[in-house]
Amino acid sequence: MNRRQRGGALGTLVLLIAIGVAGYYAYKYFIEAEEAPSCKAQLNHCIAACRKNSTEAPQVEACQQKCEQDADACQQKR
């Protein structure tokens, strides 16, 4: 009987840890979804998208210049 109680306590501990981890990720997901990304985060995402979507250097440069113009506009809004 003592062995069964230890298993129950261990199972409860594992369950509580799993609930805590799930709660943490749910919190991060919903809190970050509500907050607007910063201008710098938007710029980084835009530049990464330029690199991913274009293979020609002139296209990448044009896309990155547009990203920087958008970032400047974002900074002026704030």
Wavefront OBJ file of the C-alpha trace (Angstrom):
o trace
v 0.000 0.000 0.000
v 2.877 2.353 0.724
v 4.169 1.821 -2.812
v 0.800 2.766 -4.292
v 0.742 6.011 -2.321
v 4.191 6.952 -3.612
v 3.034 6.370 -7.172
v -0.005 8.545 -6.585
v 2.110 11.351 -5.176
v 4.553 11.094 -8.071
v 1.711 11.095 -10.578
v 0.191 14.158 -8.929
v 3.552 15.929 -9.051
v 3.978 15.137 -12.748
v 0.447 16.343 -13.435
v 1.045 19.620 -11.592
v 4.276 20.209 -13.506
v 2.512 19.533 -16.822
v -0.277 21.962 -15.903
v 2.298 24.592 -14.930
v 4.194 24.233 -18.214
v 0.984 24.363 -20.255
v -0.138 27.442 -18.317
v 3.173 29.183 -18.941
v 3.032 28.655 -22.696
v -0.640 29.628 -22.854
v 0.166 32.821 -20.935
v 3.075 33.653 -23.269
v 0.929 32.965 -26.339
v -2.015 35.112 -25.293
v -0.018 37.976 -23.774
v 2.271 38.289 -26.813
v -0.741 38.095 -29.133
v -2.334 41.102 -27.415
v 0.758 43.308 -27.436
v 1.663 45.035 -30.669
v 5.180 44.160 -31.795
v 7.773 46.893 -31.460
v 9.079 48.769 -34.474
v 12.400 46.944 -34.216
v 10.657 43.548 -34.070
v 8.617 44.469 -37.148
v 11.781 45.541 -38.966
v 13.571 42.297 -38.094
v 10.609 40.223 -39.248
v 10.326 42.204 -42.498
v 14.036 41.852 -43.310
v 13.923 38.125 -42.594
v 10.931 37.814 -44.916
v 12.853 39.699 -47.621
v 15.742 37.277 -47.381
v 13.435 34.289 -47.437
v 11.266 35.423 -50.352
v 13.888 36.892 -52.691
v 17.049 35.385 -54.102
v 18.225 38.242 -56.328
v 20.318 40.948 -54.630
v 18.486 43.956 -56.151
v 15.111 42.562 -55.041
v 16.409 41.938 -51.519
v 17.865 45.447 -51.296
v 14.626 47.039 -52.508
v 12.604 45.004 -50.036
v 14.949 45.918 -47.176
v 14.757 49.608 -48.071
v 10.971 49.391 -47.924
v 11.266 47.688 -44.537
v 13.456 50.508 -43.255
v 11.021 53.124 -44.566
v 8.205 51.328 -42.766
v 10.305 51.203 -39.590
v 10.982 54.943 -39.821
v 7.254 55.579 -40.237
v 6.587 53.358 -37.221
v 9.083 55.312 -35.093
v 7.463 58.607 -36.092
v 4.009 57.336 -35.060
v 5.214 56.577 -31.547
l 1 2 3 4 5 6 7 8 9 10 11 12 13 14 15 16 17 18 19 20 21 22 23 24 25 26 27 28 29 30 31 32 33 34 35 36 37 38 39 40 41 42 43 44 45 46 47 48 49 50 51 52 53 54 55 56 57 58 59 60 61 62 63 64 65 66 67 68 69 70 71 72 73 74 75 76 77 78
